[in-house]
Amino acid sequence: MASFEKPVEEGKEYEVEIEDLSRRGDGLAKIEGFIVFIPGTKPGDRVNIRVTQVRDRFAVAEKI
């Protein structure tokens, strides 16, 4: 499978709006269509985040 350029980088900070909740209850945001999971957030939250992990299809971030 070809890897594509991901719009997020580990360690970088972004401002996002939480759009939905994941099955595990983590906030879910999208950056240029790329899914980012942020624990401790809920839909409607506008938060600053720091990306902690970047995977093939999604990223995980922490609220800062």
N, C-alpha and C positions, 0 to 999 in steps of 0.2 A: 504494500500500500504506500503510495507516495505521501510524504509528509508535506504539509502546507505551512506557510508562515503564520504563526500564531500572533494575534494582536496584543497579547499580554506577555510580560516578562517577570520571572521570579524576582522578588525584592522590590519591584516598582510599585508606586502608589497611583491609585485611580479614584475618581469620584463616580459613584454609580447609584442608580435607583433600583431597589429590590422590586422585581416584577412578580415573583411567585415564590412558593415554598417547594423544596425538594421532598421526596418521599420520606427522608430522614428528618425533615423539619428545618433544614438549613435554608436561609434566604438564597434566592437565585437571581442573578443579574446577568445581563449580556453586554459584552464589549465587542462591537462590530460583529455581532451574531455568535460570538464565542461564549459558551456558558461558564459562569464563575459562581461557585458555591461559597456563601459567607455565613458561617454559624452565628447564632445570636442576633439575627436580623429578621425582619418581617416585611411583607409586601407594603410598598408605599414609603419605606425608609429611604432617605437619601444619605448615603454614608461614604466616608473616605475609607479605602481599603488598601492593604498591602498584600500582594500575591505571595503565597507561601509555597505553592506547588503548581507546576504546569504539566498536564498530562496530554495525551494525544487528542482527546475530545473535549476536555474541560480543564478548568483551573480551580484551585482552592485558595481562599484569601481570608485574612483576619480583619476585623473592624479596627480602625485606629482612631 
